[in-house]
């Protein structure tokens, strides 16, 4: 068993066949598969199913430690959270983590699975909060957590707006500060689906005629959700432009439609209701005192502005207010970005002291001929932002910020923080899709521990 070739084949069976190809562990005990291995290498001794189960647990722990190391080197993360029930109706709490990883040449959006653990008992907000906190503590990310994205279920809303973080481990002042930092965001894709559902309820057209509406409903669903459900691409920057563009499109449709006016009005009314915070932030709606409107977090405005594909270009065509108010909206977005830039700004280098320059002039035969050298003086964030707005021409955000991280250092720090936030809970739902594929009907006897380990290894492939 200790021979390198023996280990290599056994590890390949686990990583390539069991995890990547979703083969059952019992394949190693299959007569035909053992014959295949004998043809491949007559000296190879096949491992048993129990050994493979142990290896799966070891591999999951190995990848868990690697993920902890990666997360220890980042300052800010966001997560998506949801609960899934498998074929045996066993509950699992899934949590994915998202952050920007940067090196000398590139900026990369990272997505990993923190856990897909068995969730026993009732799905109350308090119990969701407790298990979520345990996962955060395991990876030591609670202090780094920026945003929590979940669906609109009542238990999820309560778990991350009322219960988290718990007051058992921290004093009230610390809890209040933590609550102010960690914000729960609604899933954009789920909310948009609700808008489509609301619009269809308003139409009285008979069922056969509903097929004619597919193009209109798919306009709301397919394009916008495709933009905001990616895993390796930035998604949050498309939320504000998508919502405002859809609203503008519906506004233009109103005088054109004759028989489907109820549908168009219903879609627009639902859009404005479910994304009220966005319309308030761009001064297209009035805020209500004491009520926090959905999608009111300013991260959506900052993300749209810091993606060179959108920058501030969405304000002129899609913010349906007069020109003066549009200017106020643009100025507010700029102020929000500069405020964040000021908080993350690095110390500005200073000019070389005169005494040091004099000492330099006195050294060497031709020292007096040399121009006085000064250290680079940092560019203020406001100048960087102005320069960025001039440069933004629809470039890919990750490539743009990788190339301009040194010329726009203050903005870069803000950009990699806000652009790492996912717009929807789609990443954690993909985790559950993997779980459903692994736990096919003929594998329902699989233990919850083994299923959790297989899902973890599958979603955190090297």
C-alpha positions in Angstrom: 0.0 0.0 0.0 3.0 2.3 0.5 4.3 2.1 -3.0 4.1 5.5 -4.8 2.3 3.9 -7.8 -0.2 2.2 -5.5 -0.9 5.5 -3.7 -1.2 7.4 -7.0 -3.8 5.0 -8.5 -5.8 5.0 -5.3 -5.8 8.8 -5.0 -6.8 9.1 -8.7 -9.7 6.7 -8.2 -10.9 8.9 -5.4 -10.4 12.4 -6.9 -11.1 11.6 -10.6 -13.7 8.9 -10.5 -15.5 9.2 -7.1 -15.5 13.0 -6.7 -15.2 14.4 -10.2 -17.2 11.8 -12.1 -19.6 11.0 -9.2 -19.0 7.3 -9.3 -20.3 5.3 -6.3 -17.7 4.2 -3.8 -18.8 0.6 -4.3 -17.2 0.6 -7.8 -13.9 -0.5 -6.2 -15.6 -3.7 -5.2 -17.1 -4.3 -8.7 -15.6 -7.4 -10.4 -15.3 -5.7 -13.8 -13.7 -2.6 -12.4 -11.2 -4.8 -10.5 -10.4 -6.6 -13.7 -9.8 -3.2 -15.4 -7.4 -2.2 -12.7 -5.6 -5.6 -13.1 -5.1 -4.9 -16.8 -4.0 -1.4 -16.0 -1.4 -2.5 -13.4 -1.2 -6.1 -12.5 0.7 -5.2 -9.3 -2.0 -2.8 -8.0 -4.0 -4.0 -5.0 -7.4 -2.4 -5.1 -8.6 -0.6 -2.0 -11.8 -1.6 -0.3 -14.9 0.7 0.1 -14.2 1.4 3.8 -10.6 2.5 3.0 -12.0 4.8 0.3 -14.5 6.3 2.8 -11.6 7.0 5.2 -9.6 8.6 2.4 -12.6 10.8 1.5 -12.7 12.2 5.0 -9.0 12.8 5.0 -9.2 14.6 1.6 -12.0 16.8 2.9 -10.0 17.7 6.0 -6.9 18.4 3.8 -8.9 20.8 1.6 -10.6 22.4 4.6 -7.2 23.3 6.0 -6.1 24.7 2.7 -9.2 26.9 2.6 -8.6 28.1 6.1 -5.1 29.2 5.0 -6.4 31.0 2.0 -9.0 32.8 4.1 -6.5 33.9 6.7 -4.8 36.0 4.0 -7.8 38.0 3.0 -9.4 41.0 4.8 -13.0 40.8 3.7 -15.4 38.0 2.7 -19.1 37.6 1.8 -21.1 34.5 2.1 -24.3 32.9 0.6 -26.5 30.7 2.9 -29.4 28.3 2.3 -30.9 25.1 3.5 -31.4 22.0 1.3 -33.2 18.7 1.9 -31.9 15.6 0.1 -33.9 12.6 -1.2 -34.3 11.2 2.3 -35.5 14.6 3.5 -32.4 15.2 5.6 -31.6 18.9 6.0 -28.2 20.4 5.1 -27.0 24.0 5.8 -24.9 25.2 2.9 -22.5 28.2 3.2 -20.3 29.5 0.3 -17.6 32.1 0.7 -16.6 34.8 -1.8 -13.6 37.1 -1.9 -11.0 38.7 -4.2 -7.6 37.1 -4.5 -4.9 39.2 -5.9 -1.3 38.7 -6.9 1.3 40.7 -8.8 -0.4 40.2 -12.2 -4.1 39.5 -11.8 -7.2 39.8 -9.6 -9.4 36.7 -9.3 -12.8 36.2 -7.9 -12.7 33.2 -5.5 -15.7 31.1 -4.6 -15.5 28.1 -2.2 -17.7 26.0 -0.1 -17.3 26.5 3.6 -19.7 23.7 4.7 -22.7 21.6 3.6 -23.4 20.2 7.1 -26.3 18.1 8.3 -29.0 20.3 9.9 -31.1 18.4 12.3 -34.4 19.5 13.8 -36.6 22.4 13.0 -35.4 25.2 10.7 -35.8 28.1 13.1 -33.9 31.3 12.8 -32.1 30.8 16.1 -30.9 27.3 15.1 -29.8 28.5 11.7 -27.9 31.4 13.3 -26.2 29.1 15.8 -24.9 26.6 13.2 -23.9 29.5 10.9 -21.9 31.1 13.7 -20.2 27.8 14.4 -19.1 27.6 10.7 -17.8 31.2 10.8 -15.9 30.4 14.0 -14.3 27.3 12.5 -12.9 29.4 9.6 -12.3 32.5 11.8 -14.1 34.8 9.4 -16.7 36.4 11.6 -14.7 39.7 11.9 -14.0 39.7 8.1 -17.7 39.2 7.1 -19.2 41.9 5.0 -22.4 40.6 3.6 -24.7 37.6 3.9 -26.8 36.7 0.9 -29.8 34.5 1.4 -33.3 33.9 -0.1 -36.4 35.7 1.1 -37.6 33.0 3.5 -38.8 34.3 6.8 -36.4 32.1 8.9 -33.5 33.4 6.8 -34.5 37.0 7.2 -34.8 36.7 10.9 -31.7 34.6 11.3 -29.5 37.3 9.8 -31.3 40.5 10.8 -32.3 39.7 14.4 -30.4 36.7 15.7 -26.9 37.2 14.2 -24.5 37.7 15.8 -25.6 36.2 19.1 -25.2 38.1 22.3 -23.9 35.2 24.2 -20.2 35.6 23.3 -20.0 39.4 23.0 -21.0 42.4 25.0 -23.9 44.6 23.7 -21.6 47.3 22.3 -19.6 44.8 20.3 -22.8 43.1 19.1 -24.2 46.5 17.9 -21.0 47.3 16.0 -21.0 43.8 14.4 -24.6 44.2 13.4 -23.9 47.5 11.7 -21.1 45.9 9.7 -22.6 42.5 8.7 -25.6 43.2 6.3 -28.0 40.6 4.9 -28.8 41.1 1.3 -31.7 39.5 -0.6 -31.1 37.2 -3.5 -31.5 39.2 -6.6 -32.5 36.3 -8.9 -35.2 35.1 -6.5 -36.6 38.6 -6.1 -36.7 39.0 -9.9 -38.6 35.7 -10.2 -41.1 37.0 -7.7 -41.6 40.2 -9.9 -42.4 38.0 -12.9 -44.8 36.0 -10.9 -46.5 39.1 -9.6 -46.9 40.4 -13.2 -48.4 37.3 -14.5 -51.0 37.3 -11.7 -52.3 40.6 -13.0 -53.2 39.4 -16.5 -56.6 38.0 -17.3 -55.5 36.4 -20.5 -56.5 32.8 -20.9 -53.8 30.1 -20.4 -53.2 29.4 -24.1 -52.4 33.0 -24.7 -49.8 33.1 -21.9 -47.3 31.5 -24.3 -47.2 34.7 -26.2 -45.9 36.4 -23.1 -42.9 34.2 -22.8 -40.6 36.7 -24.6 -41.6 39.5 -22.3 -41.2 37.5 -19.1 -37.9 36.0 -20.3 -36.7 39.5 -20.8 -37.1 40.1 -17.1 -35.8 36.7 -16.1 -33.2 35.3 -18.4 -31.0 38.3 -19.3 -30.8 39.9 -15.8 -30.5 36.6 -14.0 -27.7 35.4 -16.3 -25.8 38.6 -15.5 -26.2 38.1 -11.8 -25.8 34.4 -11.1 -22.3 33.8 -12.3 -19.8 32.2 -10.0 -16.4 33.2 -11.5 -17.6 36.6 -12.7 -18.6 39.8 -11.0 -22.4 39.9 -10.5 -23.4 42.6 -8.0 -22.4 45.4 -10.4 -25.3 44.5 -12.8 -28.1 44.8 -10.2 -28.7 48.5 -10.4 -28.3 48.8 -14.2 -30.6 45.8 -14.7 -33.4 47.0 -12.4 -33.4 50.5 -13.8 -33.1 49.3 -17.4 -36.1 46.9 -16.9 -38.1 49.7 -15.4 -37.3 52.1 -18.3 -38.2 49.3 -20.8 -41.6 48.8 -19.1 -42.2 52.5 -19.0 -41.7 52.7 -22.7 -44.0 49.7 -23.3 -47.0 51.2 -21.4 -48.3 53.5 -24.2 -47.5 50.8 -26.8 -49.5 47.8 -25.4 -53.2 47.5 -25.7 -54.4 44.2 -24.4 -51.5 43.5 -22.0 -51.4 46.8 -20.1 -52.3 45.0 -16.9 -49.3 42.8 -17.2 -46.9 45.7 -17.9 -48.3 47.8 -15.0 -48.2 44.7 -12.7 -44.5 44.0 -13.6 -43.5 47.6 -13.1 -45.4 48.0 -9.8 -43.8 44.8 -8.5 -40.4 45.8 -9.7 -40.6 49.2 -7.8 -42.0 47.5 -4.7 -39.5 44.6 -4.4 -36.5 46.8 -5.4 -37.7 49.9 -3.6 -34.4 50.7 -2.0 -32.7 51.1 -5.4 -35.4 53.5 -6.6 -35.1 55.5 -3.3 -31.3 55.7 -3.7 -31.6 57.2 -7.2 -34.3 59.6 -6.1 -37.1 57.9 -8.2 -39.1 57.1 -5.0 -39.6 58.5 -1.5 -38.3 56.7 1.6 -40.6 55.8 4.4 -39.6 56.7 7.9 -38.8 53.7 10.1 -38.9 51.2 7.3 -35.8 49.7 5.6 -36.6 49.3 1.9 -35.4 46.1 0.2 -32.1 46.5 -1.8 -31.4 49.9 -0.1 -27.8 49.0 0.7 -25.4 51.4 -1.0 -23.1 48.5 -2.0 -25.2 48.2 -5.2 -24.5 51.7 -6.3 -20.8 51.5 -5.5 -20.5 48.2 -7.3 -22.2 49.5 -10.4 -20.0 52.6 -10.5 -16.7 50.7 -9.9 -17.3 48.2 -12.7 -15.9 49.9 -15.8 -18.6 48.1 -17.9 -21.2 50.3 -16.2 -19.4 53.1 -14.3 -21.9 56.0 -14.2 -23.2 55.4 -17.7 -26.5 54.0 -16.4 -27.6 57.2 -14.7 -28.3 59.3 -17.9 -30.6 56.9 -19.8 -32.3 54.9 -17.0 -32.7 57.2 -14.0 -36.0 58.8 -14.9 -35.7 62.2 -13.2 -34.7 65.7 -14.3 -31.1 66.5 -15.2 -30.4 68.3 -11.9 -31.4 65.3 -9.8 -29.4 63.0 -12.1 -26.4 65.2 -11.2 -27.2 64.8 -7.5 -27.4 61.0 -7.9 -24.0 60.9 -9.6 -22.5 63.1 -7.0 -23.9 60.9 -4.2 -22.4 57.8 -5.7 -19.1 59.6 -6.0 -19.2 60.6 -2.4 -20.0 57.1 -1.2 -17.0 55.7 -3.1 -14.7 58.5 -1.8 -15.9 57.9 1.8 -14.9 54.2 1.5 -11.7 55.1 -0.2 -10.8 57.5 2.7 -11.3 54.7 5.2 -9.1 52.3 3.4 -6.5 54.8 2.0 -2.8 53.9 2.6 -0.5 56.5 4.1 0.7 59.0 1.4 4.5 59.0 0.8 6.2 62.3 1.6 8.7 64.3 -0.3 12.4 63.6 0.6 13.6 66.0 3.3 15.8 69.0 2.1 18.7 67.8 4.4 18.8 64.5 2.7 18.9 66.2 -0.7 21.8 68.4 0.4 23.7 65.3 1.6 23.1 63.7 -1.9 24.4 66.8 -3.6 27.6 66.7 -1.7 28.5 63.1 -2.8 30.4 62.3 -6.0 32.3 64.4 -8.4 29.3 65.2 -10.7 26.6 65.1 -8.0 25.7 68.7 -8.5 24.6 67.9 -12.1 22.0 65.4 -11.0 18.3 66.4 -10.8 16.9 66.3 -7.3 14.9 63.1 -7.0 11.6 63.1 -5.1 9.6 60.2 -3.9 6.3 59.7 -5.5 3.5 61.6 -3.9 0.2 59.6 -3.6 -2.7 60.7 -5.8 -5.8 61.8 -3.8 -8.8 59.4 -4.1 -10.9 62.2 -5.7 -8.3 62.6 -8.5 -8.1 58.8 -8.9 -11.9 58.6 -9.2 -12.0 61.3 -11.8 -9.3 59.5 -13.7 -11.2 56.2 -13.5 -14.4 57.7 -14.8 -12.4 59.0 -17.9 -10.8 55.6 -18.4 -13.9 53.4 -18.0 -15.0 52.2 -21.4 -16.7 48.9 -20.9 -13.6 46.9 -19.9 -13.7 43.6 -18.0 -13.7 44.6 -14.3 -11.2 42.0 -13.1 -8.7 42.8 -15.9 -9.1 46.5 -15.5 -8.4 46.5 -11.8 -5.5 44.1 -12.1 -3.9 46.6 -14.6 -4.7 49.7 -12.6 -4.2 48.5 -9.0 -1.1 50.7 -8.7 -2.3 53.8 -10.6 -5.6 53.8 -8.7 -4.6 52.3 -5.3 -7.4 53.8 -3.1 -10.2 52.9 -5.5 -8.7 49.5 -6.0 -9.1 48.7 -2.3 -12.8 49.7 -2.5 -13.4 47.9 -5.8 -12.1 44.5 -4.8 -14.2 44.7 -1.6 -17.6 45.6 -3.1 -17.2 43.7 -6.4 -16.6 40.4 -4.5 -20.1 40.4 -3.1 -22.4 38.0 -5.0 -25.7 39.3 -6.2 -27.7 36.1 -5.6 -27.6 32.9 -3.6 -27.1 30.9 -6.8 -23.6 29.7 -5.7 -25.0 27.8 -2.7 -27.9 26.5 -4.8 -25.3 25.0 -7.2 -23.8 23.2 -4.2 -27.2 21.6 -3.6 -27.4 20.6 -7.3 -24.1 18.7 -6.9 -25.6 17.0 -3.8 -28.6 15.9 -5.8 -26.4 14.4 -8.5 -24.2 12.6 -6.0 -27.2 11.2 -4.0 -28.9 9.5 -6.9 -31.9 7.2 -6.2 -29.8 4.1 -5.9 -27.4 5.7 -3.4 -29.9 6.8 -0.8 -28.3 4.6 1.9 -25.3 6.9 1.9 -24.6 8.5 5.4 -25.0 12.2 5.8 -21.4 12.5 6.9 -20.1 10.9 3.7 -22.5 13.0 1.5 -21.2 16.2 3.2 -17.6 15.2 2.6 -18.2 14.3 -1.1 -20.0 17.6 -1.7 -17.2 19.5 0.1 -14.5 17.9 -2.0 -16.6 18.3 -5.2 -17.1 22.0 -4.7 -13.5 22.7 -3.5 -11.7 20.9 -6.3 -8.1 21.8 -6.6 
